[in-house]
Amino acid sequence: MGAGPAGLTAAYELLKRDVPVTILERDPHQVGGLARTVEHNGYRFDIGGHRFFSKNEEVEELWTEILGEEMLSRGRLSRIYYRGRFFAYPIQAFNALWNLGPLEALLCLASYARARATPVRNPKSLEDWVRNQFGWRLYSIFFKTYTEKVWGISTRELSADWAAQRIKSLDLWVVIRSALLPKRKPKKRGEIVTTLIDRFRYPRFGPGQIWERVAEITAARGHPVQLGRSVSRINHGEGEVTSVETTRPDGATEAHVGSDFISTIPIRELVERLEPPAPENVRKAARNLGYRDFISIALMIDRREVFPDNWIYIHDPDVRVGRIQNFKNWSPDMVPDQGKTCLGLEYFCFEGDGLWTTPDAELIALATKELARLGICAEAEVVDGVVVRQQKAYPVYDDSYQANVAVVRDYISTSLPNLHLAGRNGMHKYNNQDHSMMTALLVARNIAIGSLLDPWKVNADAVYHEDIKLGERDLTGRQVPERIPAKA
Ligand SMILES: Cc1cc2nc3c(=O)[nH]c(=O)nc-3n(C[C@H](O)[C@H](O)[C@H](O)COP(=O)(O)OP(=O)(O)OC[C@H]3O[C@@H](n4cnc5c(N)ncnc54)[C@H](O)[C@@H]3O)c2cc1C
């Protein structure tokens, strides 16, 4: 169920081991899920730029096996854009103060001095923690606006834990001091912080190319992806799943039988579709899982060079755009005409909110205006635009998600052992493709050769660790800001 990276990796691995598969995908036109590449008048773009980098060498080798030389090696440039200036990412103290100009720099230093003199004791919120370390002004420029755009929650309500772990013992003085010391090079691949890597791989025609290629391979082996099949019902009885029903866009339904079933569709949808229904506590746990949604507006600009970065973070509070991708800088083949540029303006939202329901033409007009207001290009230079709405782009990590996922996981493993969960929303893990692929590889091998490796023990770096203890604080997902627990 699902032909994103996880579903297609599972199918690829099973076919390699001569296990026949049926691949069901809701999208009527294309495979790749969140990692698909959308095409519009010859311009190709991602749902958020997709870097291919993994600490798991098996996954890296699999990418090479599938795409060979079509996997490009690219340099990374991604800076923060604020009030018409580019700032280094991660933030460097001198660069930040210099770019802000002498007056703002002085105000920032005064604000830092005030924060050191009158710190918030026992800071609980992200806001208080970061303000203690950097001062209010730097905090509001470099942390507050962007974090609130991405998560849609005030930094006053977000817990300090995330910042305390991510930017441990860091304050402005430490940043300045470390800028003066020579940098130590990481010795091993494992030492590289994934978010900061400066080279990554990228398929020549975008991430969708690799998944389109896998779909071609499964079709050549006699198992084409069945597009336009939305899983609408999962029948089970006597302790196992017996068949899956799908609905086509014209309303026609079909039944698919099998011995084992792999779900990479969101847990919330999976549980809703079980027939007979799962026990109420399991349905409630699944219903309570939350998601953050995403709109990408691709604008075609009649200019060869706009900015040299792969993407930029937009920290200006007076525009709603959070990040801007420059797809030509990911791969020149993403645009059909090198004299033009294609920018992807990314807006974080909730399905059904004001932005989500705004008509496409208005969204394109908003994105065009915001580009001009930011000073990136003139409105008249925008020659075309298209909107892509993506539901469930991010599984939300709230106070109760771990307990809710555990309820569903335990029910499925004990009551429906031939139903296997894999992938990002399939396991409610805010992780990258490598993690989704690794969980799918393990599931496929468990089915094909009877191995007993637990996909829930794959960590955020896509590495399997037998000693991960499930049910405790979850260390297998990427760390993200979370709300302050109600009792704090
Ligand atoms: C903005 C953004 C940026 C990202 N950047 C990176 C990056 O730089 N590098 C990286 O490696 N990863 C990145 N990722 C993560 C990557 O996209 C995911 O890890 C990966 O796509 C997850 O694969 P999956 O197969 O588990 O899930 P998905 O990609 O979500 O695939 C699930 C599939 O199931 C289908 N489906 C859903 N419901 C049904 C149904 N009822 N019936 C049938 N089919 C159904 C969907 O249509 C979809 O095709 C990013 C994600 C986002 C949103």
The ligand as an SDF file (V2000), in Angstrom:
LIG
                    3D

 53 58  0  0  0  0  0  0  0  0999 V2000
    9.2040   19.2410    2.5310 C   0  0  0  0  0  0  0  0  0  0  0  0
    9.9270   17.9170    2.6130 C   0  0  0  0  0  0  0  0  0  0  0  0
   11.2950   17.8760    2.4250 C   0  0  0  0  0  0  0  0  0  0  0  0
   11.9900   16.6510    2.5080 C   0  0  0  0  0  0  0  0  0  0  0  0
   13.3350   16.6270    2.3010 N   0  0  0  0  0  0  0  0  0  0  0  0
   13.9910   15.4480    2.2970 C   0  0  0  0  0  0  0  0  0  0  0  0
   15.3740   15.3850    1.9910 C   0  0  0  0  0  0  0  0  0  0  0  0
   16.0220   16.4050    1.7670 O   0  0  0  0  0  0  0  0  0  0  0  0
   15.9770   14.1650    1.9420 N   0  0  0  0  0  0  0  0  0  0  0  0
   15.2860   13.0090    2.1930 C   0  0  0  0  0  0  0  0  0  0  0  0
   15.8720   11.9200    2.0930 O   0  0  0  0  0  0  0  0  0  0  0  0
   13.9730   13.0420    2.5370 N   0  0  0  0  0  0  0  0  0  0  0  0
   13.3230   14.2160    2.5930 C   0  0  0  0  0  0  0  0  0  0  0  0
   11.9840   14.2530    2.9020 N   0  0  0  0  0  0  0  0  0  0  0  0
   11.3490   13.0310    3.4110 C   0  0  0  0  0  0  0  0  0  0  0  0
   10.9120   12.0560    2.3170 C   0  0  0  0  0  0  0  0  0  0  0  0
   10.0590   12.7040    1.4050 O   0  0  0  0  0  0  0  0  0  0  0  0
   10.1710   10.9180    3.0220 C   0  0  0  0  0  0  0  0  0  0  0  0
   10.9800   10.3450    4.0170 O   0  0  0  0  0  0  0  0  0  0  0  0
    9.7590    9.8100    2.0660 C   0  0  0  0  0  0  0  0  0  0  0  0
    9.1000   10.2900    0.9390 O   0  0  0  0  0  0  0  0  0  0  0  0
    8.8450    8.8460    2.8150 C   0  0  0  0  0  0  0  0  0  0  0  0
    8.5450    7.7630    1.9750 O   0  0  0  0  0  0  0  0  0  0  0  0
    7.3000    6.8360    2.2690 P   0  0  0  0  0  0  0  0  0  0  0  0
    7.1930    5.8860    1.1710 O   0  0  0  0  0  0  0  0  0  0  0  0
    7.4060    6.3360    3.6600 O   0  0  0  0  0  0  0  0  0  0  0  0
    6.0350    7.8170    2.3200 O   0  0  0  0  0  0  0  0  0  0  0  0
    5.3770    8.7230    1.2030 P   0  0  0  0  0  0  0  0  0  0  0  0
    6.4130    9.3880    0.3900 O   0  0  0  0  0  0  0  0  0  0  0  0
    4.4050    9.5790    1.9450 O   0  0  0  0  0  0  0  0  0  0  0  0
    4.6030    7.6790    0.2830 O   0  0  0  0  0  0  0  0  0  0  0  0
    3.3840    7.1230    0.6760 C   0  0  0  0  0  0  0  0  0  0  0  0
    2.5770    6.7900   -0.5690 C   0  0  0  0  0  0  0  0  0  0  0  0
    1.3400    6.2120   -0.1750 O   0  0  0  0  0  0  0  0  0  0  0  0
    0.3190    6.7280   -0.9970 C   0  0  0  0  0  0  0  0  0  0  0  0
   -0.9740    6.6000   -0.2800 N   0  0  0  0  0  0  0  0  0  0  0  0
   -1.4200    7.3210    0.7670 C   0  0  0  0  0  0  0  0  0  0  0  0
   -2.6420    6.9200    1.1150 N   0  0  0  0  0  0  0  0  0  0  0  0
   -2.9790    5.9200    0.2830 C   0  0  0  0  0  0  0  0  0  0  0  0
   -4.1080    5.0900    0.1510 C   0  0  0  0  0  0  0  0  0  0  0  0
   -5.1820    5.2070    0.9580 N   0  0  0  0  0  0  0  0  0  0  0  0
   -4.1090    4.1490   -0.8230 N   0  0  0  0  0  0  0  0  0  0  0  0
   -3.0400    3.9830   -1.6480 C   0  0  0  0  0  0  0  0  0  0  0  0
   -1.9430    4.7570   -1.5650 N   0  0  0  0  0  0  0  0  0  0  0  0
   -1.9060    5.7050   -0.6140 C   0  0  0  0  0  0  0  0  0  0  0  0
    0.7270    8.1750   -1.2290 C   0  0  0  0  0  0  0  0  0  0  0  0
    0.0840    8.7050   -2.3770 O   0  0  0  0  0  0  0  0  0  0  0  0
    2.2350    8.0220   -1.4000 C   0  0  0  0  0  0  0  0  0  0  0  0
    2.5910    7.8120   -2.7390 O   0  0  0  0  0  0  0  0  0  0  0  0
   11.2750   15.4550    2.8280 C   0  0  0  0  0  0  0  0  0  0  0  0
    9.8930   15.5120    3.0030 C   0  0  0  0  0  0  0  0  0  0  0  0
    9.2190   16.7200    2.9130 C   0  0  0  0  0  0  0  0  0  0  0  0
    7.7330   16.7540    3.1180 C   0  0  0  0  0  0  0  0  0  0  0  0
  1  2  1  0
  2  3  1  0
  2 52  2  0
  3  4  2  0
  4  5  1  0
  4 50  1  0
  5  6  2  0
  6  7  1  0
  6 13  1  0
  7  8  2  0
  7  9  1  0
  9 10  1  0
 10 11  2  0
 10 12  1  0
 12 13  2  0
 13 14  1  0
 14 15  1  0
 14 50  1  0
 15 16  1  0
 16 17  1  0
 16 18  1  0
 18 19  1  0
 18 20  1  0
 20 21  1  0
 20 22  1  0
 22 23  1  0
 23 24  1  0
 24 25  2  0
 24 26  1  0
 24 27  1  0
 27 28  1  0
 28 29  2  0
 28 30  1  0
 28 31  1  0
 31 32  1  0
 32 33  1  0
 33 34  1  0
 33 48  1  0
 34 35  1  0
 35 36  1  0
 35 46  1  0
 36 37  1  0
 36 45  1  0
 37 38  2  0
 38 39  1  0
 39 40  1  0
 39 45  2  0
 40 41  1  0
 40 42  2  0
 42 43  1  0
 43 44  2  0
 44 45  1  0
 46 47  1  0
 46 48  1  0
 48 49  1  0
 50 51  2  0
 51 52  1  0
 52 53  1  0
M  END
$$$$
